[in-house]
């Protein structure tokens, strides 16, 4: 799919933007518009549009940084949990292998069981 043009409204102005996914472009534009409107509500309607855009960008950058931090924390937690599971599995395998060796020594298991 090529670059499709879509009309969006951000900060009370219409823009024609290109993107491979028009629905995603509209959704992103809606989020930027919301951030600009939040800034306008905080600072007042007479605030310069450039200043509103900068404040909206800072809000979005903060949300992105928070999401990245959270993602990294989850990755670390998943890594630790995976290592713990692997260690537990390795201990179980080691225990089974020790049992097999012990049973073979007692001649209670055939020598041909593969592990």
N, C-alpha and C positions, 0 to 999 in steps of 0.2 A: 504494500500500500504506500502510495506516495505522500507528499506533503499536501495536506488539505487545508484550505482556508476556512476560518471560523470567525464569526463576529462575536465579540465579548464586550462587556461594559465593566470598566474598572475606574473607581473614583468618579463616577458620573460621566466618563468619556468612553466613546466607542472606539474599539480597536479591532483590526482585522489581522488575526494571527495565523501562522501556519503551524501545522503539526501532523504527525502520522495518525494521531487518535483525537478526533474532534471532541469527544466526550471528556477525555482527560484534560484537554486544553481548556474547555469550559469550566471544569471542576477546579483546576489550578487558578484560573482567572477569578473564579468565585471566592477562593480562599484569599487571594491578594486583595480583592475588593473588600472582603470582610475585615482584613487587617487594616486597610486604609480607613474604613468606616469607624473601627474601634479607636484609631488614632484621632480621627476628626471629632469623635464624641468626647474624648479625653481633653483635647486641646482647644476645641471650639471650631465652628464652621468656617471662620475666617482664616484659618491656618493655611499657609502656603502649600500648594500641592506637592512641591518638591520635598518639603519637610515631612509631609504626611507619608510620601513614598519611602523616605529614609526610615522613618519610624516603623512603617509596616515591614520593611525589609529586615530591620533589627528584630522585630517580633517573630518573623518567620525564621530568621537565622537562629534565634533562641530556641524555637520549637524543634528545629533540625538538630541543633547541638544536644538538646535534651533527649531526643529520640536516638541519636547515635550513642550517647552515653548509656542509655537503657539497653540498647542492642548489644553493646560491648559487655555490659554486666551480665546479660543473659547468656552470651557466648561463653564467658568465663564460668558461669554456673553450670552450663551444660557440659563444658569440658571437664570440670571437676566431677560431676555426676557420672560422666562416661568413664573417666579413669577409675572411679570407685567401683563401678559395675564390672569393668574389665579386670580389676584386681580381684574382685570376688569370684568371677568366673575362673580366673587363673588359679586361685586357691582351690576351688572346687575340682578343677582338672588335676591339679597336683595331688589332691587328696585321693581322687579316684585312681590315679596312676600308682600311688603308694599302696593302696588297697590291692590293686592287681598284682603288684610285685610281691606283696605279702602272701596273697593267695597262691600265686605261682610257687613261691618258696615252700608253701605247705602242700604243694602238688594238688591243690583243689581246683585249679583252673588250667585249661589247655594252654600250651605255649604259643598258639597261633592267633590269639586275639590281638587285633591291631589297634593301635592308638596313634 
